[in-house]
Amino acid sequence: MAITDPSPHTWRMRPRPLLLGITIVWILLMGPTAAAQSTAVGVGVAESLPNRDSLGKMPVDTVVPEPVGMVRAEQDEAIRGALQGVFDRVPVLAGVRVTVDAGVVRLTGSVLDGETRTQAGALAKTMGDVVFVDNRITESTSLQEQLTPTWARLRGMGYGAIAKLPLLLVALVIIGVAGWLGSMLARCSGPSFLRARNPFLQGLVRRFIQGLVVVLGIIVALDLLDAAALVGAIVGTAGLAGLALGFAFKDIVENYLAGTILAIRQPFAKNDQIRVDQFEGKVVRLTARETILMSLDGNHIRLPNALIFRSPLINFSRNPLRRFDFDLGLGASDDLAQAQAVVIATLLAMPGVRNEPAPQALVMGVGDSSVTIRVLAWMDRREAEFERVRSEAIRMVKRRLEDAGVTLPSPEYLVRMVSDPTPDTAAAESAMPEKEVTQADVSVDDAVDRQIEVDRRVSDEADLLEGPPRGT
């Protein structure tokens, strides 16, 4: 039986029921939106089909377009395969599973932290033809899973350290050589002006040079180990830590900085008698945080360096010459010129009082029954004690004025009865021997200095005031 070609009528009727069936199934599965899209596709496909006249002329192997559902499934599978392949190649995302349905990507599984979960979702959104990403990845709470990456990193660091062991030894040698070179440079005497002016500053420069050489050696060693980035991290951390500590310990830092400046400038030396605010005494030592004084009555006074730095300071020992003064009241009827000459002559004859600048006796004012004279004289603290010289000057001037017949008025009122002395009384007074005037001790008082020396011997506090006390 011969096979004959189907009639043109039969060939034209078969494709349309097939397309209609596919369209109905797609509408039932995908809903109204997909149905609208499928209808449009179906209409497009129907319009693209050949008409009756040209159907008989088409070749037998003509390809009919694939259904839309099959194309979407192939796209979903392509997205899933590409995304899953990426996740499988990333160790932290290996536990993520991908499913794709109609362009909707669903991620499941677990990761170690929330940041990895967010990165997985962001990576899925970058894939083409993705409509929505349903990220259902959870964070793992397993201790073993959390520790596994840490142990892996530690093993890797250990293996890397073993591999770099020769470089590590060379780096240690470099640091050792830098330390030795810094110590050698620190032993140098330094510039001559530092030796002459400030031993503490010389030591500070030595330590700075030594530290600089050591730091340079450490930087070279870290660069050899390919860890130069660690230097920046250390410097940044040290800067932040220093800023925080500076605010937390403001007073302590201020005292240390003030102590350094005082040690460099040295406004006083050991055993100098100074006055800061209402505190007065002789300098025992200068530490990094405070200055220790010994008052003239033997008490220790610890003053913060910041207080000394920002307060007015009087150094009584910096200039060995010091002027003392006292006032005297003379009678209104006395010869003032004679009294002034007696005062000046008495002071010039005293040990401990300097002839240059010369003593002075100045008339300061006239009262109801007296005249005030102010006595001014200079002394050398290296030769005599200030308070002792002043005390002896008052005593001697008073005695000489009385011997010269100058009256020293007192607040008492005296009533004298004037009468001629009898011959016996006058003879007795003339026969009395003249009293001898003795000179009191005006030597330097070193009682506090001896106590300071004892304190220095028994104390273990560091002293930033280098060198012997002034005047020794």
VEXDRENDO-263601 format. One record per atom (N, C-alpha, C): x, y, z; residue in three letters. Coordinates in steps of 0.05 Angstrom, whole numbers, plus 5000, padded with zeros to 4 digits. Atoms other than C-alpha are relative to their C-alpha. Last residue first. Layout:
residues N
XYZALA;...
//
This chain:
residues 472
498150194989THR;659464696928THR;502349964981THR;498349884981GLY;655565336913GLY;502049815012GLY;498849755008ARG;649765006878ARG;501750115023ARG;501549764993PRO;648664286898PRO;501550254992PRO;499949934971PRO;652563756860PRO;498350245005PRO;497849844992GLY;650463506790GLY;499850075030GLY;497450125000GLU;643863246763GLU;502150205010GLU;498149774998LEU;637063506784LEU;502849885002LEU;499549895026LEU;632662946758LEU;501850245000LEU;499749714999ASP;633062556823ASP;500850104973ASP;498349895021ALA;630461846825ALA;500050305002ALA;501549875022GLU;627561636892GLU;502050124980GLU;499450135025ASP;631661146934ASP;498550124976ASP;502250015019SER;632061566997SER;500949864974SER;501950214993VAL;636961427054VAL;497849964980VAL;498650264997ARG;642961817027ARG;498049775005ARG;499250095026ARG;638762397000ARG;501449725002ARG;502350095015ASP;635262477067ASP;500849894973ASP;500850264988VAL;641862507105VAL;497649894984VAL;498150205008GLU;644263047057GLU;499449735011GLU;500550075028ILE;637863437067ILE;502049794990ILE;502450175000GLN;638663417143GLN;499449914971GLN;499150264989ARG;645763697137ARG;497649805000ARG;498450135021ASP;643164257092ASP;500949735009ASP;501950125019VAL;637664427143VAL;501649854978VAL;501550214986ALA;642864537198ALA;498149864981ALA;500250245018ASP;647664907152ASP;498449785013ASP;501550214986ASP;647065607183ASP;499549764982ASP;502250135015VAL;652366037151VAL;498849785017VAL;499150195020SER;656566447200SER;497549864987SER;501649955025VAL;653767067235VAL;500849804978VAL;499350175023ASP;656166917306ASP;498150064977ASP;501450265001ALA;655367497355ALA;500849854975ALA;501250055026GLN;660568057365GLN;498749725000GLN;499150255013THR;661868287435THR;498549964974THR;501950095020VAL;661268997461VAL;501149764986VAL;498950085026GLU;665369117524GLU;497849894982GLU;500750275009LYS;662069497580LYS;501149944973LYS;501650005025GLU;665870117604GLU;499549714991GLU;498650075025PRO;668370047675PRO;498150004977PRO;501050265011MET;664770427730MET;501449944974MET;498250224993ALA;669170977762ALA;499149734989ALA;497649985016SER;665671537726SER;501949785005SER;500650065028GLU;658971317753GLU;502550014983GLU;500550295003ALA;661671277824ALA;499549934971ALA;497450154998ALA;664871967820ALA;499649714996ALA;498549965025ALA;658372267795ALA;502649855000ALA;501350155022THR;654471947852THR;501550034974THR;499550284997ASP;659372187904ASP;498849834978ASP;497250075007PRO;659372887878PRO;500649715003PRO;498149954978THR;651772917880THR;502849934992THR;499050234986PRO;647972947815PRO;502050075022PRO;497150025003ASP;644273577799ASP;501049755015ASP;498649894976SER;636873477794SER;503049964995SER;497349915006VAL;631873337737VAL;501250125026VAL;499549774982MET;625872917758MET;502950094996MET;497349984988ARG;624072447700ARG;500150265017ARG;499849754985VAL;617172227681VAL;502650015015VAL;498249984977LEU;617071687628LEU;500050285012LEU;499549724992TYR;611371537580TYR;501650005026TYR;500549934972GLU;611670847548GLU;500650305005GLU;502849914995PRO;610670747473PRO;499550075029PRO;501750234996SER;618270737463SER;497250095006SER;502549964985PRO;622971257435PRO;498449745002PRO;501850185015LEU;629971057415LEU;497350005014LEU;502250134986THR;634271627439THR;498449834981THR;502449985016VAL;640971767407VAL;497849855014VAL;501949814988GLY;646471867459GLY;497550044984GLY;499749735011ALA;651971557417ALA;498150205012ALA;497549904991ASP;652170947462ASP;500550284990ASP;500349944971GLU;644770847450GLU;502650115011GLU;501649754998LEU;645870897375LEU;499650085029LEU;498349775007ARG;651470397380ARG;498550265001ARG;498149954979ARG;647169897418ARG;501850244994ARG;501349904977LYS;641369947371LYS;502050075022LYS;500849735006VAL;645769867310VAL;498650135024VAL;497649834999MET;649169247340MET;499250304995MET;498949984973ARG;642668897357ARG;502350215002ARG;501949854984ILE;639269047291ILE;501150045028ILE;499949725009ALA;645468827252ALA;498150175017ALA;497749874987GLU;645968187293GLU;500250294992GLU;500449984971SER;638867987275SER;502350145013SER;502149794995ARG;639868147201ARG;499650045030ARG;498849745006VAL;646367757198VAL;498050225006VAL;498149944979ARG;643167157232ARG;501350274996ARG;501449934976GLU;637167157186GLU;501950085023GLU;501649765003PHE;641367167124PHE;498750095026PHE;502850075000GLU;646666667144GLU;498350255000GLU;501549964975ALA;653766857125ALA;497149914997ALA;498249944977GLU;659266747074GLU;498550025026GLU;497850194999ARG;655766417015ARG;501850035024ARG;501050254988ARG;649366807030ARG;502249785001ARG;499450225018ASP;653067457017ASP;499249745013ASP;498350224990MET;650068057052MET;500449794979MET;499750255016TRP;647168727032TRP;501849815014TRP;497350105003ALA;644569297076ALA;500049744985ALA;499850195023LEU;638469747083LEU;502949914999LEU;497250085004VAL;636470117148VAL;500049784978VAL;499850285011ARG;629770477148ARG;502949944993ARG;497850045018ILE;629371087194ILE;500049704991ILE;499450285009THR;622871287226THR;502350004980THR;499250005028VAL;622571947265VAL;500849724992VAL;497750155009SER;618971987331SER;500450044971SER;497849974981SER;613972377374SER;502549854992SER;500749804979ASP;608072517329ASP;502450055019ASP;502450044986GLY;611172157269GLY;499550215021GLY;500049874974VAL;616272347217VAL;497349965013VAL;502349844992GLY;617571907157GLY;500350115028GLY;502450085013MET;622271457118MET;497650175008MET;502249894984VAL;629071737134VAL;497449954985VAL;501849815013LEU;633971287098LEU;497850085019LEU;501949934979ALA;639970927127ALA;498250224990ALA;501449755002GLN;644070577073GLN;498250035025GLN;502449984984PRO;649270027070PRO;498850284998PRO;499649894974ALA;654270027012ALA;497350015016ALA;501149734996PRO;653369566953PRO;500150095029PRO;501049935026GLU;659069416962GLU;497949804991GLU;499549715004ASN;661469437034ASN;499050104973ASN;498249925022ARG;658168767046ARG;500350314999ARG;501349785015VAL;655368567114VAL;502050104979VAL;502450105013GLY;657567877139GLY;498550214984GLY;499550235018PRO;662568147189PRO;497449904988PRO;501050274994MET;660268817218MET;501049794980MET;498150144983ALA;664569447213ALA;499149715006ALA;497550055015LEU;660769707153LEU;502049855017LEU;500450225020LEU;654269607190LEU;502549944985LEU;500450254985THR;656470027251THR;499749764980THR;497450084990ALA;659170587207ALA;499849735015ALA;498450095023ILE;652570617169ILE;502849905009ILE;501250255011VAL;648370647232VAL;501849894978VAL;499450224982VAL;652871167266VAL;499049734989VAL;497150065001ALA;652771617205ALA;500749775019ALA;499550155025GLN;645171567201GLN;503049934997GLN;501150274997ALA;644471757275ALA;500649844974ALA;498250154983GLN;649172357266GLN;499049715003GLN;497550055015ALA;645172597207ALA;502049845016ALA;500450225019LEU;638672507245LEU;502549944985LEU;498649925025ASP;640772937304ASP;499949764981ASP;497350115005ASP;635672757357ASP;501150114974ASP;498049794995SER;629773207376SER;502849904995SER;500549775017ALA;624372767345ALA;502150225003ALA;501349774987GLY;627172157378GLY;499850234981GLY;498249824986LEU;628971577333LEU;498450235013LEU;501349754992GLY;624770987310GLY;501950165017GLY;499349904973LEU;628470437273LEU;498450265005LEU;500749734993ASP;626270017213ASP;500750065029ASP;501649974975PHE;629369387185PHE;499650305006PHE;500849734991ASP;632369167119ASP;498649985027ASP;501950014978PHE;635868577086PHE;499550295009PHE;500249764983ARG;639068527018ARG;498049965022ARG;502849954992ARG;641267886986ARG;500050245019ARG;500349754985LEU;647467706947LEU;497150055006LEU;499050034972PRO;648166966929PRO;499750255016PRO;498249774997ASN;643567056868ASN;501049985029ASN;498949965026ARG;640466376852ARG;502050235000ARG;497250095002SER;639666226925SER;501250054973SER;498349834983PHE;633266606942PHE;502949944997PHE;497650154993ASN;629466306884ASN;501950185015ASN;497949834990ILE;622466586881ILE;502349825008ILE;497950144984LEU;617566196838LEU;502150215008LEU;497649844997PRO;610966466810PRO;502049865019PRO;500149814978SER;606265886796SER;502550175000SER;501849785007ARG;605065506730ARG;499850215022ARG;499749905028PHE;611065046731PHE;498250244995PHE;497549845002ILE;611364966807ILE;500250134972ILE;500449764983LEU;604064736809LEU;502450184998LEU;501849825014ALA;605164266750ALA;499550265016ALA;498449845019ASN;611163966786ASN;498350194984ASN;500250105028PRO;606763756843PRO;501550184981PRO;501549825018LEU;609664006910LEU;499849874972LEU;500150125027ARG;611963526965ARG;498150174983ARG;502249895015ILE;613963907028ILE;500249884972ILE;500150055029HIS;618263557079HIS;497550124987HIS;502250165011ASN;618863887147ASN;500249964970ASN;499450285002GLY;625464117179GLY;497849824989GLY;500450134974ASP;623664807207ASP;500249704997ASP;497849924982LEU;626865157147LEU;499649895028LEU;500449734989SER;622264757101SER;502250065020SER;499950024971MET;624964157064MET;499850295011MET;498649794985LEU;622764146992LEU;500249925029LEU;500050034971ILE;620963556947ILE;501650235012ILE;497649884989THR;618963686875THR;499849995030THR;500249794979GLU;613763246842GLU;502850095008GLU;502749904995ARG;612262786783ARG;499850225020ARG;501549975025ALA;618862606749ALA;497250115005ALA;500750255012THR;622762746812THR;498450044975THR;502149975021LEU;626363376833LEU;499649734988LEU;499750145026ARG;630463326897ARG;497650074982ARG;498850254994VAL;631663646966VAL;500649854974VAL;500650225018VAL;630464366948VAL;501549755008VAL;497750075017LYS;630564837007LYS;499449754984LYS;498250204989GLY;624165127036GLY;502449974981GLY;497249915002GLU;618365597024GLU;501749785013GLU;498150204990PHE;611065447009PHE;502850094996PHE;499549944972GLN;605866007004GLN;502049815012GLN;502649944987ASP;605966016927ASP;500650085030ASP;502150055021VAL;612765726910VAL;497350045014VAL;502749964990ARG;618665986952ARG;498149974976ARG;502049895019ILE;625765746939ILE;497350045015ILE;502349924983GLN;632065606979GLN;498050144981GLN;500949735004ASP;636865236933ASP;497650065018ASP;499449834976ASN;639664606964ASN;499250294995ASN;500150134974LYS;639664236897LYS;500850215021LYS;498150234997ALA;638664686837ALA;499649885028ALA;498850034974PHE;633165166815PHE;501849765000PHE;500249744987PRO;630165436750PRO;501149995029PRO;498749994974GLN;632764796717GLN;500050285012GLN;499449724995ARG;630564906644ARG;501550055027ARG;498549885023ILE;631164186623ILE;500750295006ILE;497350125001ALA;629263876690ALA;501750114978ALA;498449894978LEU;623564366697LEU;502849895000LEU;499249735007ILE;621064186628ILE;501650135022ILE;498050005021THR;621263446644THR;501050284993THR;497550094988GLY;617763556711GLY;502249994979GLY;498849774986ALA;612363966676ALA;502749925013ALA;499049815020LEU;611163396627LEU;501350245014LEU;497650125013TYR;610762896684TYR;501150194979TYR;497749994981ASN;606063346725ASN;502549894987ASN;499149724997GLU;601463456665GLU;502450025019GLU;498549935024VAL;601262706651VAL;501050295001VAL;497550144998ILE;599162576723ILE;501850064976ILE;498349874980ASP;593863126721ASP;502849865002ASP;499249745008LYS;590862886655LYS;502050135020LYS;498049934980PHE;590562156673PHE;501250274994PHE;500650144975ALA;584161956638ALA;501950095022ALA;502449894988PHE;584662476582PHE;499549885028PHE;499549724995GLY;591962296567GLY;497550145013GLY;498649984975LEU;590461556574LEU;500550295008LEU;501850084979ALA;585261606519ALA;501350035027ALA;502149794997LEU;589862006474LEU;498149935022LEU;498949774987GLY;595661526487GLY;498050235004GLY;499650074972ALA;591360926471ALA;501250245015ALA;502650004987LEU;589161246406LEU;500249945030LEU;501049734999GLY;596261406387GLY;497350025013GLY;498649854979ALA;598860726407ALA;499050285002ALA;501050094974THR;593460386366THR;501350155022THR;502749904997GLY;595260806305GLY;498849925027GLY;499949724996VAL;602660666314VAL;497350125004VAL;499049954973ILE;601459926323ILE;500150305006ILE;502150084980ALA;596959886262ALA;500950065028ALA;502149805001GLY;601960286220GLY;497849945020GLY;499049754987VAL;607559836242VAL;497950215001VAL;500450024971LEU;603559206227LEU;501050255014LEU;502749894994ALA;603059426154ALA;499549995030ALA;499749714996ALA;610659306150ALA;497350135007ALA;502049934980ALA;609458556160ALA;500250305006ALA;502449925015ASP;613158296099ASP;497750065020ASP;502050204996LEU;618157946145LEU;497450064986LEU;498950255010LEU;623758376117LEU;498049775003LEU;500149995029ASP;619358986127ASP;501249754988ASP;502750055008LEU;618358786199LEU;499750014970LEU;500650284995ALA;625858736210ALA;497249934991ALA;498650155021VAL;627159416177VAL;499349705003VAL;501449955025ILE;621759736221ILE;501349844977ILE;502550164999ILE;624759406284ILE;498450044973ILE;499450285003GLY;631659676267GLY;497549824999GLY;499250045028LEU;628960376256LEU;500749714995LEU;502549995016VAL;625460336324VAL;500649954970VAL;501450254996VAL;632060116357VAL;497449994984VAL;498650215014VAL;635860696326VAL;498649735003VAL;500449965029LEU;630561196348LEU;501449784984LEU;502650095008GLY;630460916419GLY;499550034970GLY;500150294998GLN;637960996426GLN;497349894992GLN;498450125022ILE;637861696398ILE;499949705002ILE;501549965025PHE;632161896445PHE;501549884977PHE;502150195001ARG;635661586505ARG;498350024975ARG;498950275003ARG;641961976491ARG;497849794997ARG;499250025028VAL;638162626481VAL;501249724994VAL;502450025016LEU;634762536548LEU;500649964971LEU;501050274998GLY;641462386581GLY;497449964984GLY;498250185015GLN;644263036553GLN;499149715002GLN;500649975028LEU;638063416576LEU;501949824983LEU;502550145005PHE;639163146646PHE;499350014971PHE;499550295002PRO;646463356645PRO;497549844995PRO;502150164988ASN;644464076630ASN;500649714997ASN;502449864990ARG;648964666613ARG;498149815015ARG;499449764983ALA;656164436605ALA;497450115012ALA;498550074976ARG;654963726582ARG;500450245019ARG;501850154982LEU;649463946535LEU;501549935025LEU;501749814986PHE;653964496506PHE;498049865018PHE;498749874977SER;659363976492SER;498150195014SER;499049735005PRO;654863556447PRO;501150135025PRO;501949815011GLY;654162826466GLY;501350274996GLY;500349774981SER;658562426514SER;498050204989SER;498449765008CYS;657561796473CYS;499450235018CYS;497749974982ARG;654661216512ARG;501850244993ARG;500949884975ALA;647961296477ALA;502350045020ALA;500449725004LEU;651261166410LEU;499150155025LEU;497449885005MET;653860506434MET;499850304996MET;498649984974SER;647160316464SER;502850134996SER;501249784985GLY;643660486398GLY;501450035027GLY;499149755011LEU;648660056360LEU;498850245015LEU;497249964993TRP;647359466407TRP;501150274989TRP;499849944971GLY;639859546401GLY;502950055009GLY;501049734996ALA;640259596325ALA;500150085029ALA;497949825009VAL;644658976322VAL;499250295004VAL;497850014980GLY;639658596364GLY;502250194993GLY;500949854976ILE;633858826320ILE;502250005021ILE;500049725007ILE;637658606257ILE;499150175024ILE;497349905001VAL;639257936288VAL;500150304994VAL;499149974972LEU;631957836306LEU;502950105001LEU;501349764989ALA;630057986233ALA;500950045029ALA;498649775011VAL;635257476208VAL;498850265012VAL;497449984986LEU;632256956255LEU;501750244990LEU;500549904972LEU;625257116230LEU;502750025015LEU;500349715001LEU;627657056157LEU;499550125028LEU;497449885006PRO;630256356172PRO;499850314999PRO;498250014977LEU;623656186207LEU;502850114994LEU;498549754998LYS;619356426150LYS;502050005023LYS;498849955026ALA;616855726131ALA;501850255000ALA;497850195003ILE;615755556204ILE;501550054973ILE;497849924982ALA;611856196213ALA;502349814997ALA;498649775012GLY;607656046151GLY;502350095017GLY;498450095023TYR;606055346177TYR;501550234987TYR;497850164991GLY;603955636243GLY;501849904978GLY;498049824989MET;599856186211MET;502449855010MET;498749865022GLY;596255666168GLY;502250195009GLY;498150195013ARG;595055236229ARG;501450134977ARG;497650044983LEU;592255836265LEU;502049814988LEU;498349775002ARG;587756006206ARG;502549985017ARG;498850005026ALA;585055306203ALA;501950234996ALA;497850194999TRP;583955296278TRP;501449994973TRP;497949894983THR;579855936271THR;502449815002THR;498549815015PRO;575955666212PRO;502350125016PRO;498650135022THR;574055036252THR;501650214983THR;497250024995LEU;572255406315LEU;501749904977LEU;498849744995GLN;565455656293GLN;503049995004GLN;499949855025GLU;563554996260GLU;501250285004GLU;498050125017GLN;565554616323GLN;500250164973GLN;497449914991LEU;561655086368LEU;502249894982LEU;498350234993SER;555354986327SER;502750105008SER;499349984971THR;550955596329THR;501749775009THR;499450254986SER;550555686253SER;500750065029SER;497449994988GLU;547256316226GLU;500549755017GLU;499949964971THR;541256166182THR;502950015009THR;497550104988ILE;540356246107ILE;499950075030ILE;500750154976ARG;533156366086ARG;502449875014ARG;497650084985ASN;534556906035ASN;499149875026ASN;501150084974ASP;528656935986ASP;502349885016ASP;498350184985VAL;531657315927VAL;498849955027VAL;500149964971PHE;526957615876PHE;501849805013PHE;502349824993VAL;526357695799VAL;500150075030VAL;501050064973VAL;533157415778VAL;497850205007VAL;502750125001ASP;533957465702ASP;499049915027ASP;501949915019GLY;541557605709GLY;497449845001GLY;500450195022MET;545257435773MET;497950114981MET;498549915023THR;547258035816THR;499649824975THR;501449795014LYS;541657905865LYS;501550094975LYS;502250115015ALA;544657235884ALA;498650214984ALA;498950145024LEU;551257565904LEU;497749884983LEU;499249805019ALA;547558055950ALA;501149874974ALA;502349895013GLY;544057475984GLY;500750214979GLY;501250205017ALA;550557115996ALA;497550104986ALA;498550015024GLN;553857746022GLN;498949794980GLN;500649775017THR;548357846072THR;501549994974THR;502750045010ARG;549157136099ARG;499250234982ARG;499850205022THR;556757226103THR;497249954989THR;498849875023GLU;555657856145GLU;500249824976GLU;502049855015GLY;550757496191GLY;501250144976GLY;500749734989ASP;555956996214ASP;498050134981ASP;498949944974LEU;558156266208LEU;499150265011LEU;497449885002VAL;553556036151VAL;500950075029VAL;498949854977SER;547555576147SER;502750114994SER;497550094989GLY;543155276093GLY;500850175024GLY;500350144974THR;537855556048THR;502749915009THR;497550084988LEU;537556065991LEU;499549875027LEU;500350064971ARG;531356145948ARG;502649885010ARG;497850154989VAL;531956485881VAL;499649965030VAL;499849954971VAL;525456705847VAL;502149815011VAL;498449764995GLY;526356735770GLY;500350075030GLY;501149775014ALA;520756245756ALA;501450265007ALA;502650075011ASP;523255755809ASP;498850264988ASP;501049785016VAL;530555745830VAL;497349914988VAL;502250095017THR;533555325886THR;498850244986THR;501449825017VAL;540355445917VAL;497849854985VAL;501350145022ARG;543755105975ARG;498150194986ARG;502449875011VAL;548755446022VAL;498949844976VAL;502450124989GLY;553655026062GLY;497450114990GLY;500450275011ALA;559555186017ALA;497549875011ALA;502750035012LEU;558755926030LEU;499549724991LEU;502049914980VAL;564656016078VAL;497249984990VAL;500250184977PRO;569055576034PRO;497950095020PRO;499349824977VAL;567555955969VAL;499649845026VAL;497249935001ARG;567755475909ARG;501050185023ARG;498450244994ASP;561155135926ASP;503050074999ASP;500150064972PHE;557755815929PHE;501849765008PHE;498449794986VAL;560056005859VAL;500049945030VAL;497250055006GLY;557655335830GLY;501850215014GLY;499150214983GLN;551055415865GLN;503049944996GLN;499849894973LEU;550056095832LEU;501049785019LEU;497949814998ALA;551755835762ALA;500450105029ALA;497550135003GLY;547555205769GLY;502350205003GLY;499450174977ARG;541555555798ARG;502849884998ARG;499449834977ILE;541656105746ILE;500849835024ILE;497449865005ALA;542255605689ALA;500750185023ALA;497950194995GLU;536755175719GLU;502750124995GLU;499850044971ASP;532155775724ASP;502249805006ASP;498749764987GLN;533655965652GLN;500349965030GLN;497150015007GLU;532155245627GLU;501450245012GLU;498750214984ALA;525655245666ALA;502949984994ALA;499749904972ARG;523655915636ARG;501449795017ARG;497949805001VAL;524855655564VAL;500650105029VAL;497450145003MET;520855025577MET;502350195000MET;499450144975GLY;515055425603GLY;502649864999GLY;498849814982VAL;515155875541VAL;500749875026VAL;501949884982PRO;513755295492PRO;501550185020PRO;500550164975GLU;518955165439GLU;498050155017GLU;498949874975PRO;518155495369PRO;499349835025PRO;502249854987VAL;516554995311VAL;501150125026VAL;500150014971VAL;522554775270VAL;497850185011VAL;500349734989THR;521554635194THR;499649985030THR;498449964976ASP;524153935177ASP;499850285012ASP;500950184979VAL;518353745128VAL;501550065026VAL;498650254999PRO;519554345083PRO;499249845025PRO;497950014980MET;514054855078MET;501449744999MET;497449955012LYS;510154905011LYS;502349985019LYS;499350235017GLY;503754585036GLY;502850034988GLY;499450234984LEU;503555085092LEU;500849764984LEU;497150054999SER;504155685046SER;500749755015SER;498950015027ASP;496855715024ASP;503049925000ASP;500850255015ARG;494055515091ARG;501449994973ARG;502850015007ASN;497856035130ASN;499549754983ASN;500649965029PRO;504455935163PRO;497049984994PRO;500450255015LEU;505056015238LEU;499350064971LEU;497650075015SER;507956675263SER;499749744985SER;499749825022GLU;501156955281GLU;502549924984GLU;502050065020ALA;499756335321ALA;500350184976ALA;499350245013VAL;506356415358VAL;498049944978VAL;497749955017GLY;504957135373GLY;500849764984GLY;500949855023VAL;497956965396VAL;502350054981VAL;501550175018GLY;500756425439GLY;499150144975GLY;498050175014VAL;505956885468VAL;498649834980VAL;498649835019ALA;500557395484ALA;502049844984ALA;501949945022THR;496356855513THR;501350174979THR;500150235017SER;502356605553SER;498150054976SER;497550025016GLN;503757295581GLN;499849774980GLN;500049785019ALA;496457385600ALA;502549994983ALA;502050055021ALA;496356695630ALA;500050224979ALA;498750185020ALA;502856815667ALA;498149944978ALA;497849855014THR;499657415699THR;501349834980THR;500949805020PRO;493057065712PRO;502350134986PRO;501749794990GLY;495956445746GLY;499450204978GLY;498649764994MET;502056025730MET;498250235008MET;497650024983LEU;499555315731LEU;501050275009LEU;500650144975LEU;492455365705LEU;502450005019LEU;501849824984ILE;494255885653ILE;499449875026ILE;498449784989TRP;500155455629TRP;498450195017TRP;498450114978VAL;495654845621VAL;501750225013VAL;501850054977ILE;490655245580ILE;501649905024ILE;500749744988THR;496155525535THR;498249965024THR;497749904984ILE;499054835522ILE;499350265014ILE;499750174976GLY;492254575502GLY;502350095017GLY;502249934981LEU;491055155454LEU;500249845026LEU;499349744987LEU;497855055422LEU;497850085020LEU;497750054982LEU;496254315408LEU;500850265014LEU;500850134975PRO;489254465382PRO;502449965019PRO;501649824983ARG;492254975333ARG;498949865025ARG;498549834982PRO;497754525305PRO;498350175019PRO;498750124977ARG;493353965279ARG;501550205018ARG;501750014976MET;488254315233MET;501549905025MET;500649744988ARG;492954545178ARG;498549985026ARG;497549874989TRP;495953875164TRP;499550265013TRP;499250134976THR;489053535156THR;502550135013THR;501949934979HIS;486554045106HIS;500849875026HIS;499549734988PRO;492753995064PRO;498150075022PRO;501349795015SER;491653255055SER;500750275012SER;502549924988PRO;496652795083PRO;498950244985PRO;499749764982ASP;501852545036ASP;497350075011ASP;500649755013THR;500751845008THR;500350235020THR;500449794979ILE;503851215030ILE;499750264985ILE;498449765003ALA;502850654979ALA;499350215020ALA;501749775000MET;500050005000MET;501850245000MET;
//
